[in-house]
């Protein structure tokens, strides 16, 4: 992963397919392996937000595989 630019609220990165697969797997475990009642406390975000990020990463991986 390479950091391209950073501001107070955003970071632009260049990330490999393998790194995205790692993030995808980790987020999948987080979304499906933690009890709903303690999810936000343990993760710091609502489950829906994490699931949306997982979905976006999945879409990017799908696009990469069709290139």
N, CA, C and O atoms as a CHARMM CRD file, in Angstrom:
* protein
*
  268
    1    1 UNK  N      0.84800  -1.15800   0.00000 PROA 1      0.00000
    2    1 UNK  CA     0.00000   0.00000   0.00000 PROA 1      0.00000
    3    1 UNK  C      0.90000   1.22900   0.00000 PROA 1      0.00000
    4    1 UNK  O      1.87700   1.30200   0.74600 PROA 1      0.00000
    5    2 UNK  N      0.55800   2.18400  -0.84200 PROA 2      0.00000
    6    2 UNK  CA     1.29900   3.43900  -0.92300 PROA 2      0.00000
    7    2 UNK  C      0.36500   4.59100  -0.58900 PROA 2      0.00000
    8    2 UNK  O     -0.76000   4.65100  -1.08500 PROA 2      0.00000
    9    3 UNK  N      0.83000   5.49900   0.24600 PROA 3      0.00000
   10    3 UNK  CA     0.08400   6.70300   0.57300 PROA 3      0.00000
   11    3 UNK  C      0.34900   7.74000  -0.50800 PROA 3      0.00000
   12    3 UNK  O      1.49400   8.13500  -0.72900 PROA 3      0.00000
   13    4 UNK  N     -0.70900   8.17700  -1.17800 PROA 4      0.00000
   14    4 UNK  CA    -0.57100   9.16400  -2.24200 PROA 4      0.00000
   15    4 UNK  C     -0.71900  10.58300  -1.71300 PROA 4      0.00000
   16    4 UNK  O      0.03500  11.47800  -2.09400 PROA 4      0.00000
   17    5 UNK  N     -1.69000  10.78100  -0.83800 PROA 5      0.00000
   18    5 UNK  CA    -1.87400  12.09500  -0.21200 PROA 5      0.00000
   19    5 UNK  C     -2.70400  11.92600   1.05200 PROA 5      0.00000
   20    5 UNK  O     -3.41800  10.93800   1.21900 PROA 5      0.00000
   21    6 UNK  N     -2.59500  12.91300   1.93800 PROA 6      0.00000
   22    6 UNK  CA    -3.34100  12.85300   3.18900 PROA 6      0.00000
   23    6 UNK  C     -3.76600  14.26000   3.59000 PROA 6      0.00000
   24    6 UNK  O     -3.00400  15.21900   3.46300 PROA 6      0.00000
   25    7 UNK  N     -4.99900  14.35900   4.07500 PROA 7      0.00000
   26    7 UNK  CA    -5.52200  15.59400   4.65100 PROA 7      0.00000
   27    7 UNK  C     -6.10400  15.23900   6.01100 PROA 7      0.00000
   28    7 UNK  O     -6.02300  14.09400   6.45500 PROA 7      0.00000
   29    8 UNK  N     -6.68500  16.22300   6.65900 PROA 8      0.00000
   30    8 UNK  CA    -7.26300  15.97500   7.98100 PROA 8      0.00000
   31    8 UNK  C     -8.39400  14.94100   7.93300 PROA 8      0.00000
   32    8 UNK  O     -8.59900  14.20300   8.89700 PROA 8      0.00000
   33    9 UNK  N     -9.12600  14.88500   6.81700 PROA 9      0.00000
   34    9 UNK  CA   -10.29400  14.00400   6.75800 PROA 9      0.00000
   35    9 UNK  C    -10.22600  12.89800   5.71400 PROA 9      0.00000
   36    9 UNK  O    -11.13900  12.07500   5.64600 PROA 9      0.00000
   37   10 UNK  N     -9.17400  12.85000   4.89800 PROA 10     0.00000
   38   10 UNK  CA    -9.07900  11.84000   3.84300 PROA 10     0.00000
   39   10 UNK  C     -7.64200  11.38800   3.63600 PROA 10     0.00000
   40   10 UNK  O     -6.68600  12.11000   3.92300 PROA 10     0.00000
   41   11 UNK  N     -7.52800  10.17400   3.13100 PROA 11     0.00000
   42   11 UNK  CA    -6.23400   9.65400   2.69100 PROA 11     0.00000
   43   11 UNK  C     -6.44800   8.97400   1.34600 PROA 11     0.00000
   44   11 UNK  O     -7.34400   8.14400   1.19900 PROA 11     0.00000
   45   12 UNK  N     -5.63400   9.32300   0.38200 PROA 12     0.00000
   46   12 UNK  CA    -5.65200   8.65700  -0.91500 PROA 12     0.00000
   47   12 UNK  C     -4.53000   7.62900  -0.90700 PROA 12     0.00000
   48   12 UNK  O     -3.37400   7.94700  -0.62900 PROA 12     0.00000
   49   13 UNK  N     -4.89900   6.37800  -1.22200 PROA 13     0.00000
   50   13 UNK  CA    -3.91800   5.29600  -1.19600 PROA 13     0.00000
   51   13 UNK  C     -3.95700   4.50700  -2.49500 PROA 13     0.00000
   52   13 UNK  O     -4.96000   4.49900  -3.20900 PROA 13     0.00000
   53   14 UNK  N     -2.86500   3.85900  -2.77900 PROA 14     0.00000
   54   14 UNK  CA    -2.76100   2.90200  -3.86400 PROA 14     0.00000
   55   14 UNK  C     -2.60000   1.54700  -3.19100 PROA 14     0.00000
   56   14 UNK  O     -1.66100   1.34200  -2.42200 PROA 14     0.00000
   57   15 UNK  N     -3.51000   0.62100  -3.47700 PROA 15     0.00000
   58   15 UNK  CA    -3.53300  -0.64800  -2.75100 PROA 15     0.00000
   59   15 UNK  C     -3.59100  -1.81100  -3.73900 PROA 15     0.00000
   60   15 UNK  O     -4.28200  -1.73400  -4.75400 PROA 15     0.00000
   61   16 UNK  N     -2.87600  -2.87100  -3.44500 PROA 16     0.00000
   62   16 UNK  CA    -2.83400  -4.02700  -4.33700 PROA 16     0.00000
   63   16 UNK  C     -4.07100  -4.90700  -4.14900 PROA 16     0.00000
   64   16 UNK  O     -4.79600  -4.79300  -3.16100 PROA 16     0.00000
   65   17 UNK  N     -4.28300  -5.77300  -5.11500 PROA 17     0.00000
   66   17 UNK  CA    -5.39900  -6.71500  -5.01900 PROA 17     0.00000
   67   17 UNK  C     -5.24000  -7.60700  -3.78600 PROA 17     0.00000
   68   17 UNK  O     -6.21800  -7.87400  -3.08800 PROA 17     0.00000
   69   18 UNK  N     -4.03000  -8.06300  -3.51700 PROA 18     0.00000
   70   18 UNK  CA    -3.79900  -8.91700  -2.35700 PROA 18     0.00000
   71   18 UNK  C     -4.13300  -8.18800  -1.05700 PROA 18     0.00000
   72   18 UNK  O     -4.72700  -8.77200  -0.15200 PROA 18     0.00000
   73   19 UNK  N     -3.75400  -6.91600  -0.96400 PROA 19     0.00000
   74   19 UNK  CA    -4.06900  -6.13500   0.23200 PROA 19     0.00000
   75   19 UNK  C     -5.57500  -5.95000   0.38800 PROA 19     0.00000
   76   19 UNK  O     -6.09400  -5.98800   1.50300 PROA 19     0.00000
   77   20 UNK  N     -6.27800  -5.74900  -0.73200 PROA 20     0.00000
   78   20 UNK  CA    -7.74000  -5.65100  -0.67700 PROA 20     0.00000
   79   20 UNK  C     -8.36600  -6.97000  -0.23200 PROA 20     0.00000
   80   20 UNK  O     -9.34400  -6.97300   0.51500 PROA 20     0.00000
   81   21 UNK  N     -7.81000  -8.08100  -0.68600 PROA 21     0.00000
   82   21 UNK  CA    -8.31900  -9.39100  -0.26300 PROA 21     0.00000
   83   21 UNK  C     -8.15100  -9.58400   1.24300 PROA 21     0.00000
   84   21 UNK  O     -9.02700 -10.14800   1.89800 PROA 21     0.00000
   85   22 UNK  N     -7.04000  -9.12300   1.78900 PROA 22     0.00000
   86   22 UNK  CA    -6.81700  -9.20100   3.23800 PROA 22     0.00000
   87   22 UNK  C     -7.86400  -8.37300   3.97300 PROA 22     0.00000
   88   22 UNK  O     -8.47700  -8.84800   4.92800 PROA 22     0.00000
   89   23 UNK  N     -8.06900  -7.13000   3.52600 PROA 23     0.00000
   90   23 UNK  CA    -9.08300  -6.27400   4.15200 PROA 23     0.00000
   91   23 UNK  C    -10.47600  -6.88100   4.02700 PROA 23     0.00000
   92   23 UNK  O    -11.25700  -6.85100   4.97800 PROA 23     0.00000
   93   24 UNK  N    -10.78400  -7.42700   2.86100 PROA 24     0.00000
   94   24 UNK  CA   -12.08100  -8.05600   2.62900 PROA 24     0.00000
   95   24 UNK  C    -12.30000  -9.21200   3.60100 PROA 24     0.00000
   96   24 UNK  O    -13.36700  -9.32400   4.20500 PROA 24     0.00000
   97   25 UNK  N    -11.30600 -10.05800   3.75200 PROA 25     0.00000
   98   25 UNK  CA   -11.41700 -11.20200   4.66700 PROA 25     0.00000
   99   25 UNK  C    -11.56800 -10.74900   6.11400 PROA 25     0.00000
  100   25 UNK  O    -12.38100 -11.29700   6.85900 PROA 25     0.00000
  101   26 UNK  N    -10.78500  -9.75100   6.51000 PROA 26     0.00000
  102   26 UNK  CA   -10.85400  -9.25400   7.88500 PROA 26     0.00000
  103   26 UNK  C    -12.21200  -8.62800   8.17700 PROA 26     0.00000
  104   26 UNK  O    -12.80300  -8.88900   9.22600 PROA 26     0.00000
  105   27 UNK  N    -12.70900  -7.80900   7.26200 PROA 27     0.00000
  106   27 UNK  CA   -14.01900  -7.18800   7.47100 PROA 27     0.00000
  107   27 UNK  C    -15.13700  -8.21900   7.46500 PROA 27     0.00000
  108   27 UNK  O    -16.11600  -8.07600   8.19700 PROA 27     0.00000
  109   28 UNK  N    -15.00300  -9.25000   6.65100 PROA 28     0.00000
  110   28 UNK  CA   -15.99100 -10.32500   6.64900 PROA 28     0.00000
  111   28 UNK  C    -16.04000 -11.01600   8.00800 PROA 28     0.00000
  112   28 UNK  O    -17.12300 -11.29600   8.52300 PROA 28     0.00000
  113   29 UNK  N    -14.88800 -11.28700   8.58400 PROA 29     0.00000
  114   29 UNK  CA   -14.84400 -11.89700   9.91800 PROA 29     0.00000
  115   29 UNK  C    -15.44900 -10.97100  10.96300 PROA 29     0.00000
  116   29 UNK  O    -16.17100 -11.42100  11.85300 PROA 29     0.00000
  117   30 UNK  N    -15.15600  -9.68400  10.85900 PROA 30     0.00000
  118   30 UNK  CA   -15.70600  -8.70900  11.80800 PROA 30     0.00000
  119   30 UNK  C    -17.22600  -8.67000  11.69300 PROA 30     0.00000
  120   30 UNK  O    -17.92700  -8.69600  12.70500 PROA 30     0.00000
  121   31 UNK  N    -17.73300  -8.60800  10.47400 PROA 31     0.00000
  122   31 UNK  CA   -19.18700  -8.50600  10.27000 PROA 31     0.00000
  123   31 UNK  C    -19.92500  -9.76600  10.68800 PROA 31     0.00000
  124   31 UNK  O    -21.06600  -9.69200  11.14400 PROA 31     0.00000
  125   32 UNK  N    -19.29600 -10.91100  10.53900 PROA 32     0.00000
  126   32 UNK  CA   -19.99600 -12.16900  10.78700 PROA 32     0.00000
  127   32 UNK  C    -19.55200 -12.89200  12.04600 PROA 32     0.00000
  128   32 UNK  O    -20.12500 -13.92500  12.39200 PROA 32     0.00000
  129   33 UNK  N    -18.54200 -12.37200  12.74200 PROA 33     0.00000
  130   33 UNK  CA   -18.02200 -13.08900  13.89100 PROA 33     0.00000
  131   33 UNK  C    -18.23200 -12.42100  15.23200 PROA 33     0.00000
  132   33 UNK  O    -17.85900 -12.97500  16.26700 PROA 33     0.00000
  133   34 UNK  N    -18.83000 -11.23000  15.23000 PROA 34     0.00000
  134   34 UNK  CA   -19.02800 -10.50200  16.48500 PROA 34     0.00000
  135   34 UNK  C    -20.51700 -10.35600  16.74000 PROA 34     0.00000
  136   34 UNK  O    -21.27500  -9.99400  15.84000 PROA 34     0.00000
  137   35 UNK  N    -20.93200 -10.63300  17.95300 PROA 35     0.00000
  138   35 UNK  CA   -22.32700 -10.51300  18.35000 PROA 35     0.00000
  139   35 UNK  C    -22.81800  -9.08900  18.11300 PROA 35     0.00000
  140   35 UNK  O    -22.12500  -8.12200  18.43000 PROA 35     0.00000
  141   36 UNK  N    -24.00300  -8.97100  17.56200 PROA 36     0.00000
  142   36 UNK  CA   -24.58900  -7.66800  17.25000 PROA 36     0.00000
  143   36 UNK  C    -24.62900  -6.75300  18.47000 PROA 36     0.00000
  144   36 UNK  O    -24.36200  -5.55800  18.35100 PROA 36     0.00000
  145   37 UNK  N    -24.95300  -7.29000  19.62600 PROA 37     0.00000
  146   37 UNK  CA   -25.11300  -6.47100  20.83200 PROA 37     0.00000
  147   37 UNK  C    -23.83600  -5.72200  21.19700 PROA 37     0.00000
  148   37 UNK  O    -23.90800  -4.62600  21.75200 PROA 37     0.00000
  149   38 UNK  N    -22.68500  -6.28200  20.90100 PROA 38     0.00000
  150   38 UNK  CA   -21.42600  -5.63800  21.28100 PROA 38     0.00000
  151   38 UNK  C    -20.64200  -5.10900  20.08900 PROA 38     0.00000
  152   38 UNK  O    -19.50800  -4.65500  20.24500 PROA 38     0.00000
  153   39 UNK  N    -21.22400  -5.16100  18.91600 PROA 39     0.00000
  154   39 UNK  CA   -20.51100  -4.80100  17.69200 PROA 39     0.00000
  155   39 UNK  C    -19.95400  -3.38000  17.74200 PROA 39     0.00000
  156   39 UNK  O    -18.74700  -3.18500  17.60500 PROA 39     0.00000
  157   40 UNK  N    -20.82200  -2.39100  17.93600 PROA 40     0.00000
  158   40 UNK  CA   -20.38100  -0.99600  17.88900 PROA 40     0.00000
  159   40 UNK  C    -19.37300  -0.68000  18.98600 PROA 40     0.00000
  160   40 UNK  O    -18.44100   0.09300  18.77000 PROA 40     0.00000
  161   41 UNK  N    -19.55300  -1.27200  20.15800 PROA 41     0.00000
  162   41 UNK  CA   -18.62000  -1.04200  21.25800 PROA 41     0.00000
  163   41 UNK  C    -17.23400  -1.57300  20.91500 PROA 41     0.00000
  164   41 UNK  O    -16.23000  -0.90600  21.16800 PROA 41     0.00000
  165   42 UNK  N    -17.17900  -2.76200  20.34400 PROA 42     0.00000
  166   42 UNK  CA   -15.88400  -3.38400  20.05800 PROA 42     0.00000
  167   42 UNK  C    -15.21200  -2.82600  18.81100 PROA 42     0.00000
  168   42 UNK  O    -13.98500  -2.75000  18.75100 PROA 42     0.00000
  169   43 UNK  N    -16.00600  -2.43300  17.81100 PROA 43     0.00000
  170   43 UNK  CA   -15.44600  -2.00900  16.53000 PROA 43     0.00000
  171   43 UNK  C    -15.34600  -0.48900  16.41600 PROA 43     0.00000
  172   43 UNK  O    -14.44600   0.02600  15.75300 PROA 43     0.00000
  173   44 UNK  N    -16.25500   0.22000  17.05200 PROA 44     0.00000
  174   44 UNK  CA   -16.24000   1.67900  16.97200 PROA 44     0.00000
  175   44 UNK  C    -17.04900   2.23700  15.82200 PROA 44     0.00000
  176   44 UNK  O    -17.04800   3.44500  15.58500 PROA 44     0.00000
  177   45 UNK  N    -17.73800   1.36800  15.10800 PROA 45     0.00000
  178   45 UNK  CA   -18.62300   1.76300  14.00800 PROA 45     0.00000
  179   45 UNK  C    -19.83400   0.85000  14.03300 PROA 45     0.00000
  180   45 UNK  O    -19.79100  -0.25800  14.56800 PROA 45     0.00000
  181   46 UNK  N    -20.91900   1.34100  13.44100 PROA 46     0.00000
  182   46 UNK  CA   -22.10800   0.50200  13.35500 PROA 46     0.00000
  183   46 UNK  C    -21.89100  -0.59900  12.32600 PROA 46     0.00000
  184   46 UNK  O    -21.13400  -0.43600  11.36900 PROA 46     0.00000
  185   47 UNK  N    -22.56200  -1.71100  12.53800 PROA 47     0.00000
  186   47 UNK  CA   -22.42500  -2.86100  11.64500 PROA 47     0.00000
  187   47 UNK  C    -22.75300  -2.49000  10.19900 PROA 47     0.00000
  188   47 UNK  O    -22.07700  -2.94300   9.27500 PROA 47     0.00000
  189   48 UNK  N    -23.79000  -1.66400   9.99800 PROA 48     0.00000
  190   48 UNK  CA   -24.17500  -1.26900   8.64300 PROA 48     0.00000
  191   48 UNK  C    -23.04900  -0.52900   7.92400 PROA 48     0.00000
  192   48 UNK  O    -22.85800  -0.71300   6.72200 PROA 48     0.00000
  193   49 UNK  N    -22.30600   0.30100   8.64400 PROA 49     0.00000
  194   49 UNK  CA   -21.18900   1.03300   8.04700 PROA 49     0.00000
  195   49 UNK  C    -20.07600   0.07800   7.61700 PROA 49     0.00000
  196   49 UNK  O    -19.50100   0.22600   6.53900 PROA 49     0.00000
  197   50 UNK  N    -19.78300  -0.89200   8.46400 PROA 50     0.00000
  198   50 UNK  CA   -18.73100  -1.86100   8.15000 PROA 50     0.00000
  199   50 UNK  C    -19.17400  -2.74900   6.99100 PROA 50     0.00000
  200   50 UNK  O    -18.37500  -3.06200   6.10900 PROA 50     0.00000
  201   51 UNK  N    -20.44300  -3.15800   6.98800 PROA 51     0.00000
  202   51 UNK  CA   -20.97000  -3.98000   5.89700 PROA 51     0.00000
  203   51 UNK  C    -20.93800  -3.21600   4.57400 PROA 51     0.00000
  204   51 UNK  O    -20.66900  -3.80500   3.52700 PROA 51     0.00000
  205   52 UNK  N    -21.20900  -1.91300   4.61200 PROA 52     0.00000
  206   52 UNK  CA   -21.15400  -1.09800   3.39400 PROA 52     0.00000
  207   52 UNK  C    -19.72500  -1.01700   2.86600 PROA 52     0.00000
  208   52 UNK  O    -19.50400  -1.09700   1.65700 PROA 52     0.00000
  209   53 UNK  N    -18.75800  -0.86000   3.76200 PROA 53     0.00000
  210   53 UNK  CA   -17.35200  -0.83700   3.35600 PROA 53     0.00000
  211   53 UNK  C    -16.94800  -2.18400   2.75800 PROA 53     0.00000
  212   53 UNK  O    -16.25300  -2.23000   1.74400 PROA 53     0.00000
  213   54 UNK  N    -17.37700  -3.26200   3.37600 PROA 54     0.00000
  214   54 UNK  CA   -17.10300  -4.60700   2.85900 PROA 54     0.00000
  215   54 UNK  C    -17.67600  -4.76100   1.45100 PROA 54     0.00000
  216   54 UNK  O    -17.02700  -5.32500   0.57000 PROA 54     0.00000
  217   55 UNK  N    -18.87600  -4.26700   1.24700 PROA 55     0.00000
  218   55 UNK  CA   -19.51200  -4.34000  -0.06800 PROA 55     0.00000
  219   55 UNK  C    -18.73700  -3.53700  -1.11200 PROA 55     0.00000
  220   55 UNK  O    -18.55800  -3.99700  -2.24000 PROA 55     0.00000
  221   56 UNK  N    -18.28200  -2.35400  -0.74800 PROA 56     0.00000
  222   56 UNK  CA   -17.49800  -1.52700  -1.67500 PROA 56     0.00000
  223   56 UNK  C    -16.18800  -2.21100  -2.05100 PROA 56     0.00000
  224   56 UNK  O    -15.78700  -2.20200  -3.21500 PROA 56     0.00000
  225   57 UNK  N    -15.53300  -2.79500  -1.07300 PROA 57     0.00000
  226   57 UNK  CA   -14.28200  -3.51000  -1.35300 PROA 57     0.00000
  227   57 UNK  C    -14.55800  -4.69800  -2.26500 PROA 57     0.00000
  228   57 UNK  O    -13.78800  -4.96800  -3.18700 PROA 57     0.00000
  229   58 UNK  N    -15.65300  -5.40800  -2.01200 PROA 58     0.00000
  230   58 UNK  CA   -16.03400  -6.52400  -2.87500 PROA 58     0.00000
  231   58 UNK  C    -16.26700  -6.08000  -4.30900 PROA 58     0.00000
  232   58 UNK  O    -15.86300  -6.77000  -5.24500 PROA 58     0.00000
  233   59 UNK  N    -16.91200  -4.94200  -4.49000 PROA 59     0.00000
  234   59 UNK  CA   -17.15600  -4.40900  -5.83300 PROA 59     0.00000
  235   59 UNK  C    -15.85000  -4.05400  -6.53700 PROA 59     0.00000
  236   59 UNK  O    -15.69200  -4.31000  -7.73100 PROA 59     0.00000
  237   60 UNK  N    -14.92700  -3.47000  -5.79800 PROA 60     0.00000
  238   60 UNK  CA   -13.61900  -3.13400  -6.37500 PROA 60     0.00000
  239   60 UNK  C    -12.88700  -4.40700  -6.79600 PROA 60     0.00000
  240   60 UNK  O    -12.30100  -4.46000  -7.87700 PROA 60     0.00000
  241   61 UNK  N    -12.92100  -5.42400  -5.94800 PROA 61     0.00000
  242   61 UNK  CA   -12.27000  -6.69600  -6.28900 PROA 61     0.00000
  243   61 UNK  C    -12.90700  -7.32200  -7.52600 PROA 61     0.00000
  244   61 UNK  O    -12.20300  -7.88200  -8.36600 PROA 61     0.00000
  245   62 UNK  N    -14.23100  -7.23300  -7.64600 PROA 62     0.00000
  246   62 UNK  CA   -14.91500  -7.74800  -8.83700 PROA 62     0.00000
  247   62 UNK  C    -14.44600  -7.01500 -10.09100 PROA 62     0.00000
  248   62 UNK  O    -14.20600  -7.63400 -11.12700 PROA 62     0.00000
  249   63 UNK  N    -14.31800  -5.69700  -9.99100 PROA 63     0.00000
  250   63 UNK  CA   -13.84000  -4.91100 -11.13200 PROA 63     0.00000
  251   63 UNK  C    -12.40900  -5.28900 -11.49100 PROA 63     0.00000
  252   63 UNK  O    -12.06700  -5.38200 -12.67000 PROA 63     0.00000
  253   64 UNK  N    -11.57900  -5.50700 -10.48700 PROA 64     0.00000
  254   64 UNK  CA   -10.18000  -5.87400 -10.74100 PROA 64     0.00000
  255   64 UNK  C    -10.08700  -7.21800 -11.44900 PROA 64     0.00000
  256   64 UNK  O     -9.24700  -7.40400 -12.32900 PROA 64     0.00000
  257   65 UNK  N    -10.94900  -8.15500 -11.06700 PROA 65     0.00000
  258   65 UNK  CA   -10.87500  -9.49300 -11.66200 PROA 65     0.00000
  259   65 UNK  C    -11.36200  -9.50700 -13.10900 PROA 65     0.00000
  260   65 UNK  O    -11.05300 -10.43700 -13.85400 PROA 65     0.00000
  261   66 UNK  N    -12.11700  -8.49400 -13.51100 PROA 66     0.00000
  262   66 UNK  CA   -12.60700  -8.45300 -14.88900 PROA 66     0.00000
  263   66 UNK  C    -11.70600  -7.62700 -15.80900 PROA 66     0.00000
  264   66 UNK  O    -12.01000  -7.47500 -16.99200 PROA 66     0.00000
  265   67 UNK  N    -10.61300  -7.09900 -15.28700 PROA 67     0.00000
  266   67 UNK  CA    -9.67300  -6.31100 -16.11700 PROA 67     0.00000
  267   67 UNK  C     -8.75000  -7.22400 -16.89700 PROA 67     0.00000
  268   67 UNK  O     -7.89700  -6.74700 -17.64500 PROA 67     0.00000
